[in-house]
Amino acid sequence: MNWLSLRLRAYGAITYISSLSRTAFAGSLIMNGLLVALFIWIHKQLYTATFLSTKTQLIGGLSLTEVIWLLMFIQSFERATWPNPISMIDAEIKTGAISYALQRPYSYMVYHLFCFFGRILATLTGNLFFGIIIVFFLVGALPVTVYGLMGGLMAIILGYILDFLFFFMFGLMGFWVEDVKPFMWLYSKTKLIFGGVIVPIAFFPAYIQKIVLLLPFANLYYTASRIIVQFDPWLLMRCLGVQLFWIVVLGSCAYALFARGVRYVTISGG
């Protein structure tokens, strides 16, 4: 128990320090939040025209107000991951700094996970602050429930873990390829399409929705945001089940890649 307590305190300190490092760049946090606000304003114009052209109050079970709030949450959650760990891990591999990191008394993978959460805490606060203000003035308040907020919190934590596992695996590709940027580009575009970042998945045809909602991308930020906007216990249970399944699958893949990649560090000495 004492060993576990010390580890938890160490990882807590890592999260805190990582969060402080982000707050040191206050201008960057403000600009990131303003960028979220700009995207929401653009989406407001786009979806207002969409609802007017269809002459309906609901599309995919969502009103215009709910769509804008949904996209605000998705944009805020997704943009809080920037900068992502891919380039950091790749740089450590290319420079050989990973050989020193592996000698430290903590898990390399868990260390980057808690650093990731630390950076998110600072950036997400600014994103939500500016996002909520702009959405409130654009479409008004959104009635939310305590169950929706609690369910969304659980889903977003697991969603961030899922996102991190993707980032970690792509960063580890630096052991085998010279440039990992193509992986970053492909992953970001996949999230835009299948993650509901631009078009809510509720707008997709029903048969496509069933497939997309079983993929990890929709369960990064879209489902958590939908739970906050429209709480549905069945959606929450399905989301948590799908997230846990993919965390086990991707976690196993990430560990296997890491174990294989570390062999190169041992051979070359960093």
Protein Blocks (a to p, Z undefined) as FASTA:
>chain_A
ZZmmmmmmmmmmmmmmmmmmmmmmmmlmmmmmmmmmmmmmmmmmmmmmmmmmnopabegh
iafklmmmmmmmmmmmmmmmpccfklmmmmmmmnommmmmmmpccdfklmmmmmmmmmmm
mmmmmmmmmmmmmmmmmnopadddfklmmmmmmmmmmmmmmmmmmmmmmmmmmmmmmblk
lmmmmmmmmmmmmnommmcfklpcfklmmmmmmpmklmmmmmmmmmmmmgcfklmmmmmm
mmmmmmmmmmmmmmmmmmmmmmmmmmnnZZ
